């Protein structure tokens, strides 16, 4: 957790899911005093400017235009040169790629102990409900939002992570 790794830092967290914010409070425990948690979308986030930001496993729930708007608003709240780390579902979207990558996701889940039928169902649901983009599209969205120095730092099965700078 960032809050444990950086004892002098304070944090603001934004999430549209009240349940996820409750989980954050539970996870933070006594360290909750160093975090301000906000229920909603980017519009309710404080103006900043912030020294850095992270968006982990959330943007794959957001449609393209709203994702670009969210990234622009996030970028606007950062100090010049501030680091931004983002990670979410992102894999090739060419002919047959989507099914291939979702089958790999399901196979990995099954190999980790998830019932194979449930793993396949999860892969199908993800494919139907989430606006997942190819890695190069995600990188372009970061650039279009005003970030520079966009660079891939993580790739694991269906997930990718980038670092970028305001």
FIKOLZA-1660 file (N, C-alpha, C; in steps of 0.1 Angstrom, whole numbers, plus 5000, padded with zeros to 4 digits):
% residues 166
   i   px   py   pz ch aa at
   1 5008 4988 5000  A  X  N
   1 5000 5000 5000  A  X CA
   1 5009 5012 5000  A  X  C
   2 5005 5022 4992  A  X  N
   2 5012 5035 4991  A  X CA
   2 5013 5041 5005  A  X  C
   3 5002 5040 5013  A  X  N
   3 5002 5047 5026  A  X CA
   3 5012 5041 5035  A  X  C
   4 5015 5028 5034  A  X  N
   4 5025 5022 5043  A  X CA
   4 5039 5025 5038  A  X  C
   5 5041 5026 5025  A  X  N
   5 5054 5028 5019  A  X CA
   5 5059 5042 5021  A  X  C
   6 5049 5052 5022  A  X  N
   6 5053 5066 5023  A  X CA
   6 5046 5072 5035  A  X  C
   7 5052 5071 5047  A  X  N
   7 5046 5076 5059  A  X CA
   7 5043 5091 5060  A  X  C
   8 5050 5099 5052  A  X  N
   8 5048 5113 5052  A  X CA
   8 5037 5118 5042  A  X  C
   9 5032 5109 5034  A  X  N
   9 5022 5113 5024  A  X CA
   9 5008 5113 5029  A  X  C
  10 5000 5121 5023  A  X  N
  10 4985 5121 5025  A  X CA
  10 4979 5117 5011  A  X  C
  11 4967 5112 5012  A  X  N
  11 4961 5106 5000  A  X CA
  11 4946 5111 4998  A  X  C
  12 4942 5112 4986  A  X  N
  12 4928 5114 4982  A  X CA
  12 4925 5103 4973  A  X  C
  13 4914 5096 4976  A  X  N
  13 4909 5085 4968  A  X CA
  13 4895 5088 4963  A  X  C
  14 4893 5085 4950  A  X  N
  14 4880 5088 4944  A  X CA
  14 4875 5074 4938  A  X  C
  15 4862 5071 4941  A  X  N
  15 4857 5059 4935  A  X CA
  15 4841 5060 4934  A  X  C
  16 4835 5056 4923  A  X  N
  16 4821 5057 4922  A  X CA
  16 4814 5046 4930  A  X  C
  17 4821 5036 4935  A  X  N
  17 4815 5025 4942  A  X CA
  17 4817 5027 4958  A  X  C
  18 4806 5029 4964  A  X  N
  18 4806 5031 4979  A  X CA
  18 4812 5018 4986  A  X  C
  19 4809 5006 4980  A  X  N
  19 4815 4994 4985  A  X CA
  19 4830 4994 4984  A  X  C
  20 4835 4999 4973  A  X  N
  20 4850 4999 4972  A  X CA
  20 4856 5009 4982  A  X  C
  21 4849 5020 4984  A  X  N
  21 4854 5030 4994  A  X CA
  21 4854 5024 5008  A  X  C
  22 4843 5016 5011  A  X  N
  22 4842 5009 5024  A  X CA
  22 4854 4999 5026  A  X  C
  23 4857 4992 5015  A  X  N
  23 4868 4983 5015  A  X CA
  23 4881 4990 5017  A  X  C
  24 4883 5002 5011  A  X  N
  24 4895 5010 5013  A  X CA
  24 4896 5014 5027  A  X  C
  25 4885 5018 5034  A  X  N
  25 4886 5022 5048  A  X CA
  25 4890 5010 5057  A  X  C
  26 4884 4998 5054  A  X  N
  26 4887 4986 5061  A  X CA
  26 4902 4982 5059  A  X  C
  27 4907 4983 5047  A  X  N
  27 4921 4980 5044  A  X CA
  27 4930 4989 5051  A  X  C
  28 4927 5002 5050  A  X  N
  28 4936 5012 5056  A  X CA
  28 4936 5012 5071  A  X  C
  29 4925 5008 5077  A  X  N
  29 4924 5007 5092  A  X CA
  29 4928 5020 5098  A  X  C
  30 4938 5019 5108  A  X  N
  30 4941 5032 5115  A  X CA
  30 4948 5042 5106  A  X  C
  31 4952 5038 5094  A  X  N
  31 4959 5048 5085  A  X CA
  31 4949 5056 5077  A  X  C
  32 4936 5053 5079  A  X  N
  32 4925 5060 5072  A  X CA
  32 4926 5075 5075  A  X  C
  33 4932 5079 5086  A  X  N
  33 4933 5093 5089  A  X CA
  33 4942 5101 5079  A  X  C
  34 4950 5094 5072  A  X  N
  34 4959 5100 5062  A  X CA
  34 4953 5100 5048  A  X  C
  35 4940 5096 5047  A  X  N
  35 4934 5095 5034  A  X CA
  35 4920 5102 5034  A  X  C
  36 4917 5109 5024  A  X  N
  36 4904 5115 5022  A  X CA
  36 4897 5107 5011  A  X  C
  37 4886 5101 5014  A  X  N
  37 4880 5092 5003  A  X CA
  37 4867 5099 4999  A  X  C
  38 4866 5100 4985  A  X  N
  38 4855 5107 4979  A  X CA
  38 4846 5098 4971  A  X  C
  39 4833 5098 4973  A  X  N
  39 4824 5090 4965  A  X CA
  39 4819 5097 4953  A  X  C
  40 4823 5092 4941  A  X  N
  40 4818 5098 4929  A  X CA
  40 4829 5096 4918  A  X  C
  41 4827 5105 4908  A  X  N
  41 4836 5104 4896  A  X CA
  41 4847 5115 4898  A  X  C
  42 4855 5117 4888  A  X  N
  42 4866 5127 4888  A  X CA
  42 4861 5141 4892  A  X  C
  43 4849 5144 4888  A  X  N
  43 4844 5158 4891  A  X CA
  43 4844 5162 4906  A  X  C
  44 4843 5152 4914  A  X  N
  44 4843 5155 4929  A  X CA
  44 4856 5155 4935  A  X  C
  45 4867 5151 4927  A  X  N
  45 4880 5151 4932  A  X CA
  45 4885 5165 4935  A  X  C
  46 4892 5167 4946  A  X  N
  46 4898 5181 4949  A  X CA
  46 4906 5186 4937  A  X  C
  47 4907 5199 4936  A  X  N
  47 4914 5205 4925  A  X CA
  47 4929 5203 4925  A  X  C
  48 4935 5200 4936  A  X  N
  48 4949 5198 4937  A  X CA
  48 4956 5212 4938  A  X  C
  49 4968 5213 4933  A  X  N
  49 4975 5203 4925  A  X CA
  49 4982 5192 4933  A  X  C
  50 4982 5180 4927  A  X  N
  50 4987 5169 4934  A  X CA
  50 5001 5165 4929  A  X  C
  51 5009 5159 4937  A  X  N
  51 5023 5155 4934  A  X CA
  51 5023 5142 4925  A  X  C
  52 5012 5135 4925  A  X  N
  52 5012 5123 4917  A  X CA
  52 4998 5116 4918  A  X  C
  53 4996 5106 4909  A  X  N
  53 4983 5100 4910  A  X CA
  53 4985 5085 4904  A  X  C
  54 4975 5077 4909  A  X  N
  54 4975 5063 4904  A  X CA
  54 4960 5060 4901  A  X  C
  55 4958 5052 4891  A  X  N
  55 4945 5047 4887  A  X CA
  55 4946 5032 4884  A  X  C
  56 4943 5024 4894  A  X  N
  56 4946 5010 4893  A  X CA
  56 4933 5002 4892  A  X  C
  57 4932 4994 4881  A  X  N
  57 4921 4985 4878  A  X CA
  57 4907 4992 4878  A  X  C
  58 4907 5004 4873  A  X  N
  58 4894 5011 4872  A  X CA
  58 4890 5016 4858  A  X  C
  59 4900 5021 4850  A  X  N
  59 4896 5027 4838  A  X CA
  59 4890 5017 4828  A  X  C
  60 4892 5004 4829  A  X  N
  60 4886 4995 4820  A  X CA
  60 4871 4994 4822  A  X  C
  61 4865 5001 4832  A  X  N
  61 4851 5002 4833  A  X CA
  61 4845 5014 4826  A  X  C
  62 4854 5023 4821  A  X  N
  62 4849 5036 4816  A  X CA
  62 4850 5036 4801  A  X  C
  63 4839 5041 4794  A  X  N
  63 4838 5042 4780  A  X CA
  63 4848 5052 4775  A  X  C
  64 4852 5051 4762  A  X  N
  64 4862 5059 4756  A  X CA
  64 4861 5074 4759  A  X  C
  65 4850 5081 4755  A  X  N
  65 4849 5095 4757  A  X CA
  65 4850 5099 4772  A  X  C
  66 4843 5092 4780  A  X  N
  66 4844 5095 4795  A  X CA
  66 4858 5092 4800  A  X  C
  67 4865 5082 4795  A  X  N
  67 4878 5078 4799  A  X CA
  67 4888 5090 4795  A  X  C
  68 4886 5095 4783  A  X  N
  68 4895 5106 4779  A  X CA
  68 4892 5118 4788  A  X  C
  69 4879 5121 4790  A  X  N
  69 4876 5133 4799  A  X CA
  69 4882 5130 4813  A  X  C
  70 4880 5118 4818  A  X  N
  70 4886 5115 4832  A  X CA
  70 4901 5117 4832  A  X  C
  71 4908 5112 4822  A  X  N
  71 4922 5114 4821  A  X CA
  71 4926 5129 4820  A  X  C
  72 4919 5137 4812  A  X  N
  72 4922 5151 4811  A  X CA
  72 4920 5158 4824  A  X  C
  73 4909 5155 4831  A  X  N
  73 4906 5161 4844  A  X CA
  73 4916 5157 4855  A  X  C
  74 4920 5144 4854  A  X  N
  74 4931 5140 4863  A  X CA
  74 4944 5147 4860  A  X  C
  75 4948 5148 4848  A  X  N
  75 4960 5155 4844  A  X CA
  75 4960 5170 4848  A  X  C
  76 4948 5176 4847  A  X  N
  76 4946 5190 4851  A  X CA
  76 4949 5192 4866  A  X  C
  77 4947 5182 4874  A  X  N
  77 4948 5183 4888  A  X CA
  77 4962 5180 4893  A  X  C
  78 4971 5176 4884  A  X  N
  78 4985 5173 4888  A  X CA
  78 4994 5184 4886  A  X  C
  79 5005 5185 4894  A  X  N
  79 5015 5195 4892  A  X CA
  79 5023 5192 4879  A  X  C
  80 5028 5202 4873  A  X  N
  80 5036 5199 4861  A  X CA
  80 5048 5189 4864  A  X  C
  81 5049 5179 4855  A  X  N
  81 5059 5168 4857  A  X CA
  81 5055 5157 4867  A  X  C
  82 5044 5158 4873  A  X  N
  82 5039 5148 4883  A  X CA
  82 5037 5135 4876  A  X  C
  83 5041 5124 4883  A  X  N
  83 5039 5111 4878  A  X CA
  83 5025 5106 4879  A  X  C
  84 5021 5098 4869  A  X  N
  84 5008 5091 4869  A  X CA
  84 5010 5077 4865  A  X  C
  85 5005 5068 4873  A  X  N
  85 5006 5054 4871  A  X CA
  85 4991 5048 4869  A  X  C
  86 4990 5041 4858  A  X  N
  86 4976 5035 4855  A  X CA
  86 4978 5021 4850  A  X  C
  87 4969 5012 4855  A  X  N
  87 4969 4998 4851  A  X CA
  87 4955 4993 4850  A  X  C
  88 4952 4985 4839  A  X  N
  88 4939 4980 4837  A  X CA
  88 4939 4970 4826  A  X  C
  89 4927 4964 4823  A  X  N
  89 4926 4955 4812  A  X CA
  89 4930 4962 4799  A  X  C
  90 4939 4957 4791  A  X  N
  90 4943 4963 4778  A  X CA
  90 4950 4952 4771  A  X  C
  91 4944 4948 4759  A  X  N
  91 4950 4937 4751  A  X CA
  91 4947 4939 4737  A  X  C
  92 4954 4933 4727  A  X  N
  92 4951 4935 4713  A  X CA
  92 4936 4932 4710  A  X  C
  93 4931 4940 4700  A  X  N
  93 4917 4940 4696  A  X CA
  93 4915 4936 4682  A  X  C
  94 4925 4931 4675  A  X  N
  94 4924 4927 4661  A  X CA
  94 4915 4915 4660  A  X  C
  95 4913 4911 4647  A  X  N
  95 4904 4900 4644  A  X CA
  95 4908 4887 4652  A  X  C
  96 4899 4882 4661  A  X  N
  96 4902 4870 4669  A  X CA
  96 4910 4873 4681  A  X  C
  97 4916 4885 4683  A  X  N
  97 4924 4887 4695  A  X CA
  97 4916 4888 4708  A  X  C
  98 4905 4894 4707  A  X  N
  98 4897 4896 4719  A  X CA
  98 4893 4882 4725  A  X  C
  99 4888 4873 4717  A  X  N
  99 4885 4860 4722  A  X CA
  99 4897 4852 4727  A  X  C
 100 4908 4854 4720  A  X  N
 100 4920 4847 4724  A  X CA
 100 4925 4852 4738  A  X  C
 101 4925 4865 4740  A  X  N
 101 4930 4871 4753  A  X CA
 101 4920 4868 4764  A  X  C
 102 4907 4868 4761  A  X  N
 102 4898 4865 4772  A  X CA
 102 4898 4850 4775  A  X  C
 103 4901 4841 4766  A  X  N
 103 4903 4827 4769  A  X CA
 103 4915 4825 4777  A  X  C
 104 4926 4833 4775  A  X  N
 104 4938 4832 4783  A  X CA
 104 4935 4836 4797  A  X  C
 105 4927 4847 4798  A  X  N
 105 4923 4852 4812  A  X CA
 105 4916 4841 4819  A  X  C
 106 4906 4834 4812  A  X  N
 106 4898 4824 4819  A  X CA
 106 4907 4812 4822  A  X  C
 107 4916 4808 4814  A  X  N
 107 4925 4797 4816  A  X CA
 107 4934 4800 4828  A  X  C
 108 4939 4812 4829  A  X  N
 108 4948 4816 4841  A  X CA
 108 4939 4815 4854  A  X  C
 109 4927 4820 4853  A  X  N
 109 4919 4820 4865  A  X CA
 109 4916 4805 4869  A  X  C
 110 4913 4797 4859  A  X  N
 110 4911 4783 4862  A  X CA
 110 4923 4776 4868  A  X  C
 111 4935 4780 4863  A  X  N
 111 4947 4774 4868  A  X CA
 111 4950 4779 4882  A  X  C
 112 4944 4790 4886  A  X  N
 112 4946 4795 4900  A  X CA
 112 4936 4790 4910  A  X  C
 113 4927 4780 4905  A  X  N
 113 4918 4774 4914  A  X CA
 113 4903 4778 4912  A  X  C
 114 4900 4787 4903  A  X  N
 114 4886 4791 4901  A  X CA
 114 4880 4780 4892  A  X  C
 115 4868 4777 4895  A  X  N
 115 4860 4767 4888  A  X CA
 115 4861 4770 4873  A  X  C
 116 4865 4761 4864  A  X  N
 116 4867 4765 4850  A  X CA
 116 4855 4771 4843  A  X  C
 117 4843 4766 4847  A  X  N
 117 4830 4771 4841  A  X CA
 117 4828 4786 4846  A  X  C
 118 4831 4788 4858  A  X  N
 118 4830 4802 4863  A  X CA
 118 4840 4811 4857  A  X  C
 119 4852 4806 4855  A  X  N
 119 4863 4814 4849  A  X CA
 119 4859 4817 4834  A  X  C
 120 4854 4808 4827  A  X  N
 120 4849 4811 4813  A  X CA
 120 4838 4821 4813  A  X  C
 121 4828 4819 4822  A  X  N
 121 4817 4829 4824  A  X CA
 121 4822 4843 4827  A  X  C
 122 4832 4844 4836  A  X  N
 122 4838 4857 4839  A  X CA
 122 4845 4863 4827  A  X  C
 123 4852 4855 4819  A  X  N
 123 4858 4860 4807  A  X CA
 123 4848 4865 4797  A  X  C
 124 4837 4858 4795  A  X  N
 124 4826 4862 4786  A  X CA
 124 4820 4875 4791  A  X  C
 125 4817 4876 4804  A  X  N
 125 4811 4888 4810  A  X CA
 125 4820 4900 4808  A  X  C
 126 4833 4898 4811  A  X  N
 126 4842 4909 4809  A  X CA
 126 4842 4914 4794  A  X  C
 127 4843 4904 4785  A  X  N
 127 4843 4908 4771  A  X CA
 127 4830 4915 4767  A  X  C
 128 4819 4912 4773  A  X  N
 128 4806 4918 4769  A  X CA
 128 4804 4932 4775  A  X  C
 129 4809 4934 4787  A  X  N
 129 4806 4946 4795  A  X CA
 129 4816 4956 4796  A  X  C
 130 4829 4953 4794  A  X  N
 130 4839 4963 4796  A  X CA
 130 4844 4968 4783  A  X  C
 131 4846 4981 4782  A  X  N
 131 4852 4988 4770  A  X CA
 131 4867 4987 4771  A  X  C
 132 4872 4975 4766  A  X  N
 132 4887 4972 4766  A  X CA
 132 4893 4977 4753  A  X  C
 133 4904 4984 4754  A  X  N
 133 4911 4989 4742  A  X CA
 133 4924 4982 4741  A  X  C
 134 4929 4983 4729  A  X  N
 134 4943 4978 4726  A  X CA
 134 4953 4987 4733  A  X  C
 135 4964 4981 4737  A  X  N
 135 4975 4989 4744  A  X CA
 135 4978 5002 4736  A  X  C
 136 4979 5002 4723  A  X  N
 136 4983 5014 4716  A  X CA
 136 4972 5025 4717  A  X  C
 137 4959 5020 4718  A  X  N
 137 4948 5030 4720  A  X CA
 137 4949 5036 4734  A  X  C
 138 4951 5028 4744  A  X  N
 138 4953 5033 4757  A  X CA
 138 4964 5043 4758  A  X  C
 139 4975 5040 4752  A  X  N
 139 4986 5049 4752  A  X CA
 139 4983 5062 4745  A  X  C
 140 4975 5062 4734  A  X  N
 140 4971 5074 4727  A  X CA
 140 4962 5082 4735  A  X  C
 141 4953 5075 4743  A  X  N
 141 4944 5083 4751  A  X CA
 141 4952 5091 4762  A  X  C
 142 4962 5085 4767  A  X  N
 142 4970 5092 4777  A  X CA
 142 4977 5104 4771  A  X  C
 143 4982 5102 4759  A  X  N
 143 4988 5114 4752  A  X CA
 143 4977 5124 4748  A  X  C
 144 4966 5120 4744  A  X  N
 144 4955 5129 4740  A  X CA
 144 4950 5137 4753  A  X  C
 145 4952 5131 4764  A  X  N
 145 4948 5138 4777  A  X CA
 145 4959 5148 4782  A  X  C
 146 4970 5148 4775  A  X  N
 146 4981 5157 4778  A  X CA
 146 4993 5152 4786  A  X  C
 147 4993 5138 4787  A  X  N
 147 5004 5132 4794  A  X CA
 147 5016 5130 4784  A  X  C
 148 5028 5131 4790  A  X  N
 148 5040 5128 4782  A  X CA
 148 5048 5117 4788  A  X  C
 149 5058 5113 4781  A  X  N
 149 5067 5102 4786  A  X CA
 149 5059 5089 4789  A  X  C
 150 5049 5086 4781  A  X  N
 150 5041 5074 4783  A  X CA
 150 5049 5062 4781  A  X  C
 151 5050 5053 4791  A  X  N
 151 5058 5041 4789  A  X CA
 151 5052 5030 4797  A  X  C
 152 5052 5018 4790  A  X  N
 152 5047 5006 4795  A  X CA
 152 5056 5001 4806  A  X  C
 153 5051 4998 4818  A  X  N
 153 5060 4992 4829  A  X CA
 153 5055 4979 4833  A  X  C
 154 5043 4975 4829  A  X  N
 154 5038 4962 4833  A  X CA
 154 5029 4956 4822  A  X  C
 155 5031 4943 4820  A  X  N
 155 5022 4935 4811  A  X CA
 155 5021 4921 4817  A  X  C
 156 5009 4917 4820  A  X  N
 156 5006 4904 4825  A  X CA
 156 4992 4899 4820  A  X  C
 157 4993 4889 4812  A  X  N
 157 4980 4884 4806  A  X CA
 157 4972 4895 4800  A  X  C
 158 4961 4898 4805  A  X  N
 158 4952 4908 4799  A  X CA
 158 4954 4922 4805  A  X  C
 159 4963 4924 4814  A  X  N
 159 4965 4937 4821  A  X CA
 159 4978 4943 4815  A  X  C
 160 4977 4957 4815  A  X  N
 160 4989 4965 4811  A  X CA
 160 4989 4977 4821  A  X  C
 161 5001 4982 4823  A  X  N
 161 5003 4993 4832  A  X CA
 161 5013 5003 4826  A  X  C
 162 5010 5016 4827  A  X  N
 162 5019 5026 4821  A  X CA
 162 5022 5036 4832  A  X  C
 163 5033 5042 4830  A  X  N
 163 5037 5054 4838  A  X CA
 163 5037 5066 4827  A  X  C
 164 5033 5077 4832  A  X  N
 164 5032 5089 4823  A  X CA
 164 5034 5102 4832  A  X  C
 165 5036 5113 4826  A  X  N
 165 5039 5125 4834  A  X CA
 165 5030 5137 4829  A  X  C
 166 5026 5145 4839  A  X  N
 166 5018 5156 4836  A  X CA
 166 5026 5167 4830  A  X  C
% end
